[in-house]
Amino acid sequence: MMDRLEQAKLLEDMLPENGHPKVHEDAYMDMSSADYYFNSYAHFGIHEEMLRDEIRTESYMRAILDNSACFSGKAVLDVGCGTGILSIFAARAGARAVYAVDCSKIVDQARAIVRKNGMENVVTVIEGKMEEIELPEKVDIIISEWMGYFLFYESMLDTVIYARDRFLKPGGLLFPNETKLYICGIEDGKYKSYKYDFWHDVYGVDMSHIRNIALTEPLVDIVNPEQVSTDRVELLTVDISTVKKEDLACVSPFRVTSWRSDSCHALVCYFDVTFSAGDNTVYFTTAPQSKSTHWKQTVFYLDESIYMEAGEEISGVLAMRPSKKNPRDLDIAIQYSFDGKHSAARNTLRYRLS
């Protein structure tokens, strides 16, 4: 178990603050404007995708309505309210007042939806950044769907932390209140060859430089559960009642064990979400073995293919921090080693989720 000083040193070694040497900056568009992020959530399509995600939306609905005793007569803050559906769930659960806050123009639609459902006397929709708004009172409960791909990409966790520290009453509740991030290995030789080896010979032209850039971009996609070739290991647990903004830069060791003889071409991350602040706990997962969600899974392809006998292990460390260029993007490094019967591998790969 590493102490904080050891973690900080390893984080700086793997993801130096003064640069990201293995990630090619010229390969990325400049998305540093906060307006770009917020404006992207003004479009209907992104909200339709989230609302159609039954695992996501039904889990929030059950977590709120099945714990109506927590909400009855209470003041609730919805951080990043979007279309306002979670605020309406809270009002239906008996909340006295719901403050629905969002920074994008989707608030115009949220107000119309609130009126259409006869909730305007309970739900107040507020347009603005959480750091700049005022509320008429402290709240008893904060609800938020803040998670992004890989849990933290484009996530609003830092905004939830700010809202918690400024607006939540002592002893107040958070929905959800805990998340866990996991890692496992997969066999994916066919797609890896199609996606990356293509660049070695493009009509007789060596474009392998592009392959090196492409490897730094994690793939967000649905992983076939039959591809999973190792056990899963928990990278970290986020207790939303105590997590701090600085915790978003972290280092997590891991050790995954192959449960069959097969090649490992990539490491895959996914997360679980738990609502246990009330008497009735609700939980959902974004694991490959479960019904797919709009978060899918995040795939980090390795530079090499590692053949593993059953019982052999890949050990390593995953480091991440918000990108200096755009804090809603993530810089990620994976340092790993393998000593097996047929081969050995040691490498540090750096990625950017943007």
N, C-alpha and C positions, 0 to 999 in steps of 0.2 A: 504494500500500500504506500503510494507516494504522498509525502506531505506537500503543503501548498508551495513551498520554495522549490522543491524538485519539479512539481508540475509547471510552475512558471518558467523555469529554466528550459524544460523540455519543449514547452509551447513556443518559446522564443527560438529555439534551435530548429524546430520543425516548420514554424510559420513566423519568420522574422518580421517585426513590425515595419522595418525600413525597406521591405521588398518581398516579393513573392517570386523567387528566381526561376522556379520551374513552371510557372504559369505565364503564358505569353499574353502580356497586356494588350497587344495590338489585335488579339483575336476577339476582344470583347467590345461591344458597343458601350458607349458612355450612358449609363442609366442612373447617373448619380443624383438626378433631380428628384426631390421628394414629391414634386407635383406629378411626375410620371407614375410613381407608385399609386398615389391616391386616385389619379384620374383613371387608371386602369380598372379600378373598382367601381367606376361610375357606369360602366357598360353592363348591360343586362346579361350577356352571355356567361360571364364568370359566375354570376349569382345563380343562374339557371343550373350550371354544372354542380354547384354546391347543394342547391335545394333538391336536385334529383338524386343526390347521393343518399340513399335510404339509410345506410349504416350511420352516417354523420347526423342527418336531420332527425331520424327517429330516436337516436341515442339522446340527443339534447332534449327532445320532447319528453321522453320517458323520465330523464333525470329531473326535469323541472316539474312535470305534472304528477309524477309518482311521489314527489317530495313537496306537495302543496302545503304541508304543515310548516315547512321552512319559509315559504313565500307569503303565506297569508298575512295581510296587514303590514308587510315590510316594504322598505324602499330598496329598489334594485337599480344597478347600473349595468347597461349592456355596452361593453367596449367593442367598437367596430360593428355597429348594429346591422349594416348592410340593408337588406330589405325589411328588417324589423321583425322577422319571424320569431326570434328568441324572445324579444320584448313582448310580443303577443302571447307566447306561451307563458311568460311570467305573469302577465296580467290575468290570463285564464286560471293560473294557479292561485290567484287571490292577492297578488301584490297590490299595495296601496298606491304606490307611485313607481313608475319605471322611467328612467332617463336613458334614452337610446341615442348614443353618440357615434357619429361617423364623420370622417373628414372629406369624403367624396360626395359628388352630386347625387349619389343614390339616395341621399336623404329625402330628396323631392318625391321619389317613389315610395319611400318608407312612410312618409307623412300621409300620402294618399292611401296606402294599404292600411295604416292604422285607422284612418277615418272610415274606410270601407268596412272594417271589421268592428266598428263602434267602440274603439278603445281609446279615443282621443282624450277622454277625461282621466285616464290612467297613464298612458304612454306619452311622454314628451320627447319629441325628436329634436336633437341638437346637432347642428352642423359646426364642425370645428375640430382642431387638434385637442387631444385630451390634455395636453400641457397648457393649453390656452383658455380652456372653458372654465366656467364657474357653475357649481351646482348649488341649489338652495339648501341642501342638507347633506350630511354624511349618509352613506347607504349601509344597509344590512347585508346585502349580497351583491357580488359582482359575477356576471355571466359574460363569457366571451368565447368565440370560436377563433382562437388566435393561431392555431397550428398551421404550419406550412409544409411543403415537401421536406423530407428529412427532419421533420418536426420543426426545425428552426429557420428554414429558408423563407424569406419574406414574412416571417412570423411577427405577430404583434405582442410577443411576450414582454418586451421592454415597456410597451405602453400599458399592458396589464399591471406590471410591477409598479409603474408610476401611479396608476389609478388606485391600486391597492394601498399604497403608502399615503396617498393624499386624501382619498375619499371613503375608504372602508372603515367602518366603526371597529373598535377593538372587539375581537371575538367574532367578527363578521365572517361570512362564508364565501367560498369561491367555487364556481361551477364551470369547468372541472377543477379539481384540486390536485391532481397528480398525473404525470405522464412518464413513460419509460421509453428509452431508445435502445434498440437491439441491433446486433450485427450477426450475419451468418455468411457462409460461402456457397457459391452456386457453380454448376457446370453450365457453360454457355458458349461452347467452342464454335458452333455454327454461326451464331450472330456476331461473335467477336471477330471472326475471320471476315465476314461480310462487311462489318462496319469499319474495321481498322486495318486489316491486312491489305485491303483494296488499294491503299495509298502507296504501297511499295512499287507497284507497276501499273500506271494508268496509261494505257496505250503506248507502252514503251518509255514512259517518263517516270522517273523516280520522284514521287511526292511524299516520301516518308516524313518530311518535316511537318506536313499537315497531320499525319498520324499522331505525332507527338503532341500536337495541340489538341487534337480530338480526344486523346486519352485524359486530358485535364478536365473534360466536361462530363460530369456524372450523367447517367441516363435515368430519367424518371419514367418508369414503365411498370406494367403488371408482369410479375415474375411467375412462371408456371411452378406450382409447388413441387412438381417432380424434378425440377432442376436443383432444388436445395440439396446440398451434399454434405452439410455439416450440421452440428447442433447450433442453437442460437445462444448468444451471450448478451447479457445486459450491459450496455455501455454506461448508462447513467439514469438516475431517477431525478425528476424535477418535482419538488414539492412547491406548488405555486404559492403557498402561504408564506414561505420563507426565502425563496430563491431571490438572488440579487442580480442586478444588471451585469455586474462584473463576472458572474458565474457563466455567462454566455460564451466566454472564452475559456476553454477547458481542455483537459487531456484525459483520455480514458483508455486504460490498458484492456486488452482482450486476448482470449485464447479459444479458438474454435477447433473442434475435433470432428474429423471426417467419420461418418457412419457407414460409408461404403468405399470401395476402391474406385476412384474416379478422378478426373481432372477438376481443379478449381480455377476458373477463369476470372472470377470477380467476387467482390465482397458486397453484400446487400444490407441496407439499413431500412428499418421500419419502426413504427412506434405503437404503443398502447395508450389509451386515455381512460382515466377513472374518475367518476363522480361519486365520491363517498362522503361528502359533507353532510348529507341527510341520512335518514334511517334506511332508505332504499338505495343500495349501491347500483350504479349502472356503469358498464364497462364496454369498450369496443377496441378492436385491434385492426391494424393495417397490415398484418402478416400475410405472406403469400398463400398460406394454407386457409385463409378465411375469405369471405366474400369481399370482392375488390371495392375500393373506395376511390374517390377522386384524387387522394394523396398517392395512390399506387405504392410503389417501393422505389428506393433510390439505389442505383447500381454503380459501383466503382470498379471499373475494369482494371485488372492488373496488367503490367507490362508483359509478363510472361504467363505461361500456363503451368500450373503446379500439379503434378500427378501425386495423389495422396492414397496410400493404402488405408483401409478402415482402421480407425484408432489413432492415426497420425494427426498432428496438430500444426496449425499456423498460429503463431503468437505475434502480438504487435501492440501498437498504440495508435489511437485516433486522436488527432488534435484539431480543434476548430476555433475560429474566431470570426466575428463580423468583419467583412471586408472594409479596408480603409477607404476604398473608392466609393462604395455604396453600402452603408451599414445593414441594409436588408438582404444583401448578398452574403455568401459565406465562403471563406477560405478554409479549406480542409486539407489535412495531410494525414496519410496513413503510412506508418512505418511497420514493416512486417518481416518476419523471418520464418524459415521452414527448413528443417533437417529431416529428410525422409529416407526411406530405403532406396529409392530410385533417383532422387535429386535433392538439391538444396537451393534455397533462394533467400536473398536479403535485399531489401529495397526500401526506399522512401518515395512515395508518389504524392504529388500535390495536385489538388483539384480546386476548381471554383464553381460553386452552384450559383448561377446568375440567370 
